[in-house]
Amino acid sequence: MNGKHLAELNVGRLLAPTDDPRVAEFMANLDRVNGLGKRMPGFVWMMEGSGEPGRGNTETAIGGDPQLVSNLTVWEDVASLERFVWGTIHKQFYERRAEWFELLGEMHFVMWWVAPGHRPSLEEGLARLDHLRAKGDSDHAFGWSYLKEATRWRSDGCAGVAAE
């Protein structure tokens, strides 16, 4: 969109602490999936955790809740993000999210446009998510359905879950 990049924030609450066997398979694959994302054409930036192997960004707890975790990335365009989400092994893990994450009952994913070079903070992303929850899709904060150029989420997406 007019030289802008696409930022996305996804939050989720793990069913158990990060060292619990119930989320072990998810935790064991974080580096693999994140590493793939970083190598994808169109990937720009990802909010990082401590860099400890197998932790991803799970140290960045939201609101002091160590099980409420986030993923914040920036992409060159919608097509790049869609290719990663729906066209790689990421989709297989996304399809299994109910095995590792609670159903939040409200929107947990938001996108917005950023200037090239901008690295959004978690606080910025959470404010965009709050805006989306309160006001719905707008140029300020939106979901997949707001993006006319987004097509793969319709054709390749997973079964719908509340608040997506």
C-alpha positions as CSV (number, residue, x, y, z in Angstrom):
1,M,0.0,0.0,0.0
2,N,1.7,3.2,-1.2
3,G,5.2,2.1,-0.1
4,K,4.1,1.1,3.3
5,H,4.9,-2.2,5.1
6,L,2.4,-4.5,6.8
7,A,2.7,-5.0,10.6
8,E,0.9,-7.8,12.4
9,L,0.4,-8.7,16.0
10,N,-1.0,-12.0,17.1
11,V,-1.5,-12.8,20.8
12,G,-2.5,-16.0,22.5
13,R,-2.7,-17.5,26.0
14,L,-0.9,-20.8,26.3
15,L,-2.8,-23.6,28.0
16,A,0.1,-24.2,30.3
17,P,3.5,-22.7,31.3
18,T,6.1,-22.8,28.6
19,D,8.0,-25.7,30.3
20,D,4.8,-27.8,30.6
21,P,4.6,-31.0,28.5
22,R,1.2,-29.9,27.2
23,V,2.8,-27.2,25.2
24,A,6.2,-28.9,24.6
25,E,5.6,-29.6,20.9
26,F,4.7,-26.0,20.2
27,M,7.7,-24.7,22.1
28,A,10.0,-27.2,20.4
29,N,9.0,-25.8,17.0
30,L,9.1,-22.1,17.6
31,D,12.7,-21.6,16.3
32,R,11.9,-23.7,13.3
33,V,8.7,-21.8,12.3
34,N,10.2,-18.4,13.2
35,G,13.4,-19.2,11.3
36,L,11.4,-20.1,8.2
37,G,9.5,-16.8,8.5
38,K,12.7,-14.8,8.7
39,R,13.9,-16.5,5.5
40,M,10.7,-15.8,3.5
41,P,10.7,-13.3,0.6
42,G,9.1,-10.2,1.9
43,F,9.9,-10.7,5.6
44,V,11.2,-7.4,7.1
45,W,11.4,-7.7,10.9
46,M,10.3,-9.7,14.0
47,M,10.1,-8.8,17.6
48,E,12.6,-11.0,19.3
49,G,12.9,-12.5,22.8
50,S,16.1,-13.2,24.6
51,G,17.4,-15.4,21.8
52,E,17.4,-18.4,24.1
53,P,16.8,-21.5,21.8
54,G,13.3,-22.8,21.9
55,R,11.8,-19.7,23.6
56,G,10.8,-17.6,20.6
57,N,9.3,-14.4,22.0
58,T,7.6,-16.1,24.9
59,E,9.5,-14.1,27.5
60,T,7.5,-11.0,26.4
61,A,4.4,-11.7,28.6
62,I,1.5,-9.4,28.3
63,G,0.1,-7.8,31.4
64,G,2.4,-9.8,33.6
65,D,0.8,-13.1,32.5
66,P,3.6,-15.4,31.4
67,Q,1.2,-17.6,29.4
68,L,-0.2,-14.6,27.4
69,V,2.4,-14.4,24.6
70,S,2.7,-12.5,21.3
71,N,4.2,-12.5,17.9
72,L,4.9,-9.2,16.2
73,T,6.3,-9.0,12.6
74,V,6.6,-6.6,9.7
75,W,6.3,-7.7,6.0
76,E,6.8,-5.9,2.7
77,D,3.2,-6.6,1.6
78,V,0.1,-8.7,2.2
79,A,1.1,-11.4,-0.3
80,S,4.4,-12.0,1.6
81,L,2.6,-12.5,4.9
82,E,-0.1,-14.7,3.3
83,R,2.5,-16.9,1.6
84,F,4.1,-17.5,5.0
85,V,0.9,-18.0,7.0
86,W,-1.0,-20.2,4.6
87,G,1.7,-21.6,2.3
88,T,4.3,-23.1,4.7
89,I,4.5,-25.4,7.6
90,H,3.2,-22.5,9.7
91,K,-0.3,-23.5,8.5
92,Q,0.0,-26.9,10.1
93,F,0.9,-25.4,13.5
94,Y,-1.9,-22.8,13.1
95,E,-4.4,-25.5,12.4
96,R,-3.4,-27.2,15.7
97,R,-3.5,-24.0,17.8
98,A,-6.4,-25.3,20.0
99,E,-4.0,-28.0,21.3
100,W,-1.7,-25.3,22.8
101,F,-3.8,-22.1,23.2
102,E,-6.9,-21.0,25.0
103,L,-9.8,-19.6,23.0
104,L,-9.7,-16.0,24.0
105,G,-13.2,-15.1,22.9
106,E,-12.2,-11.8,21.4
107,M,-10.0,-10.6,18.5
108,H,-6.4,-11.7,19.0
109,F,-4.9,-10.7,15.7
110,V,-4.4,-7.2,14.1
111,M,-2.6,-5.7,11.2
112,W,-1.8,-2.1,10.2
113,W,0.4,-0.2,7.8
114,V,3.8,1.2,8.9
115,A,6.5,3.3,7.2
116,P,9.4,1.3,5.9
117,G,12.1,1.1,8.7
118,H,9.5,1.4,11.5
119,R,9.7,-1.3,14.1
120,P,6.5,-1.3,16.1
121,S,6.6,-1.9,19.8
122,L,4.4,-4.4,21.6
123,E,2.6,-1.5,23.2
124,E,1.8,-0.1,19.8
125,G,0.5,-3.4,18.6
126,L,-1.7,-3.9,21.7
127,A,-3.1,-0.4,21.2
128,R,-4.0,-1.3,17.6
129,L,-5.6,-4.5,18.8
130,D,-7.6,-2.6,21.4
131,H,-8.7,-0.1,18.6
132,L,-9.8,-3.0,16.4
133,R,-11.7,-4.6,19.2
134,A,-13.5,-1.4,20.1
135,K,-14.2,0.1,16.6
136,G,-13.8,-2.7,14.1
137,D,-11.8,-2.7,10.9
138,S,-10.5,0.7,9.8
139,D,-7.3,2.1,8.1
140,H,-5.9,2.3,11.7
141,A,-6.3,-1.4,12.6
142,F,-7.7,-4.3,10.6
143,G,-8.1,-8.0,10.0
144,W,-7.8,-10.1,6.9
145,S,-11.3,-9.3,5.6
146,Y,-10.4,-5.6,5.4
147,L,-7.7,-6.2,2.8
148,K,-9.0,-6.5,-0.7
149,E,-5.7,-7.9,-1.9
150,A,-5.8,-10.7,0.7
151,T,-7.0,-13.8,-0.9
152,R,-5.3,-16.8,0.6
153,W,-6.9,-16.5,4.0
154,R,-10.2,-17.2,2.2
155,S,-9.0,-20.1,0.0
156,D,-6.3,-21.6,2.1
157,G,-7.3,-20.6,5.6
158,C,-8.0,-23.0,8.4
159,A,-11.4,-23.8,9.9
160,G,-12.9,-20.7,11.6
161,V,-12.5,-20.2,15.3
162,A,-14.3,-17.5,17.3
163,A,-12.7,-14.1,17.4
164,E,-10.7,-14.4,14.1
